[in-house]
Amino acid sequence: MLSLVWLIPILPFLGFVLLAIVGPRLSRAWIAWIGVGSVGLSTLVAVLVAIGFAIAPPQLQTFRQTLWTWIRVGDFSPGIDFYLDSLALVMVLVVAGVSFVIHVYSIGYMRDEEGYSRFFAYMNLFVGSMLTLVLAGNLLLLYLGWEGVGLCSYLLIGFWYRDPANGRAARKAFIVTRLGDTAMIIGLFLLFTNLRTLDIQGVLQQATQHWTVSSGIAVVAAALLLGGALGKSAQLPLQVWLPDAMAGPTPVSALIHAATMVTAGVYLIARTHVLFTLAPAIQLVVAIIGAATLLLAGFSALVQWDIKRALAYSTISQIGYMFLALGVGAWGAAIFHLMTHAFFKALLFMAAGVVILGLHHEQDMSRMGGLRREFPLAFWTFLIGSASLAALPLVTAGFYSKDLILWAAWSSPQGSVWLWLAGAVGALLTALYAFRMVFLTFFGAEREVGHWEPGASMRIPLVVLAALSIVGGFVELPAPWGNLPLFTRFLGAVLPVPAEARGGPGAELALQIVTAAISIVGIYLAYLFYLRRPRAVEYPSPSGITGALNRFWMAGWGFDWLYDRALIGPYTWLAHADRNDVIDLLYQGLSRLLALGYQGLRQTQNGQVRSYALGIGIGAVIIVVVVALS
């Protein structure tokens, strides 16, 4: 079974090639079969590989498959090779499985949209690139998948390209993530020049043998890789692209925000965790950035009225939790939350998509309300997703993954009370904004009338993800609730479990009770502010200091304003002022010279045969004279 690994990324790529070549000439049914079927087959192969990995584990719990040598320059010969271990297997199952469900959902959601084949072609390319990223055995192949994901994000965010705003959002995502990608590629050059390899396992082994803890080269390498992770995973200060990415269709939002692009940075840090343990200062920075991001994005999510933008800020906040876990050495907890987040965040976007379609693409929650009777399936699935996002105790997957992160933030040697406190406040904000969306959309007075029953292609994915958003957390039960750490034990061969520095079972139970209470209090406050006394929160924003703070949070803490004035404005001014420099004048003069030559030669093409004959005669005489004289 393990020999089939190469098919996992190849099948979505084949779907892309077929749709790119013959897609526009196919019926929508055939387009859906190819687009969805290729990812479905990839998911099936991933499941078969997982079964083979579990039944007959390979030696050392790793499997490497090299298809061919990609480049050979001296002793540098990276290959198209795939590396499978427990971490890669979890990522493959999450990416392929959730992407398949989103593809099925897209059949119904995009049914009446133009560019049907183009949409599925881009989606297939996106999934293939992400699977290449997580299966890559060397950093060069990983970077190829990394850039493929960035390209597809540009294509999918700007899918409705006739609206200039969508094009701007796509360019913004591409340019901002390019800043992080630049740092990452410099980091790869640094690793190769010092370690003479880009093989991931070779890099980690060589770094352990040749670099000391906190050495300058280790710190710089980890910092550059962190820069790449910040861009792709939309963490401070490169988080500004993600809310605008909502310009794409809702299935695109679900794909980018749940299982693919935004998780790439988390996976990169987890995969290269040895480099970060060699640079504890950078690992601490990872934790601080995660804590700050989850708080800032949580406050912004709390005041958004566009339901998709609220979910976008929620994604930034939840990725912040993953970075917090990575920063305190809870590598398995970060991947666990990555998995549960993929389930409930894809569910939330897709349930919101049902409402958006039913209300004729209305996304403003101030114009919603009372929709639970009109969209019962969307209501129940959105409620389950929100409960898991809010970490409703004991019955949701989000509770177990978030609780594991908070416990690690408190108890691990790299953790601290302050990091735990940031996570706890973020948990309160999460419960508050999650159920704010529920109450504003599905309860209260009905403002917008709409009724639409989605087809089976949209209903089935919602039910599947709703089930996973509940039961997905039971693969990792903490000590007070059964002590069954199946997930972190499975990842233990790749990702070490952090040692507990303080507390014990009693402290863990006490913190779980606190975490549970925070979730319930947040839900109650949302009920109080947005359902019981809705006038306490005005739309679009109250006046005075509260209104100013509301607008500040809604604008993402002013980062776009800051970047416009500190970076974009000066750059465009300089480009405008420098438009007629010496170099430009040189090329302008050359172009004018060529234009004059063209005008002269054009006179010879006058359509008169006698002129052509005269020219031929003169030319012949000149040639004869030249030959005779020579």
Disulfide bonds with the S-S distance in Angstrom:
none
